[in-house]
């Protein structure tokens, strides 16, 4: 999963380092690490995470079924051996399918979540990343949301001991009921994958 920059963290940084500028760079490794940018300013945003802004002028992008597709000189040629290469050809141009769900806003592109982290609950589309971003801001905790398919509920793994009643009280004004965590589990250290990102799959095995 990608690590997003929360708006409240960017605000805290600017209040602490008054003469600094905060730039949010976005890009998968397959797009030479950074392919878009956004200069953060203390404005009213319609999201809890800092926008990823605008793709560099020398590069191209499309949004197909909410997924961000990237093209240009920064895009890699493909994986080695027999690994499936996630490309699409559109108007004779080759695009890399990032697997990232994004949407447009007046601030440029907004990262929403990974396709793998998207699910449907009671007919509603749910992004686990959105739950995490709100929980981290409103609860000030390190956490990861996973979906318990056996019991059809969202479980929040947290590195801070916190009870479900506190979570319900603090998040009820920000999340609809179908997105609310129904259980919280304390974990001393959230596991990381080989890319040093939170390992949601490893947490699912603990359910």
C-alpha positions, 0 to 999 in steps of 0.5 A: 500500500502507498503511504499518503501524506495527511493534510494535518501532518503537512499543516503541523510541519509548516507551523513548526518550520515556518520558512519551509515549503512542502512538496508532495511527490507521487509516482510508482517505481515503474514511473521513475519514482516521481511523476507528479507533484503538489505544493502544499499550502494551508487551504481548505481541502476536500480530502484528508490527504495532500493531493498528488497534484499535476503530472509533469508536463513532459509526461501523459496520463489518463483515468480509466475506470478511476484507475490512473494510467501513465505514459511517457519517457519515465515509464519502464519497458516492463518486468523481467522473466514471466511477470505479467506486465500491466500495460494498455494501448490507447490511441497507439500510445502505451500506458502503464496501469498504476493500480491507483484509484484517483479522482480530479479536483480543483487541486489536481489529482487526488489519490484515493486508494489501491484497486486491491484495497477497494471492496463493496459492502452492502452495495457501497464501494469502500476504499480501505485507505480512506478509512485509514486516513480518517482514523489516523487523523481523528484518532492520531494512531498508526493503523491499518484497516482490513476486511474480515470476509468470514464475518463481513466486517472491517477490522482496524489493526492499531499500534495504540491500545484503543477500544471500539467505543472510542473509535465509534465516538470519534469517527461517527461524524466522518464515516458512514456506518458501512465504513465503520470498523466493527472491531479493533485489534492491538498489534505492537508493530504493523508488519511491512512487506518487501517494499517496506510498506504496511502489509495488509495481506499479512494482517488478513492472515491474523483474522 
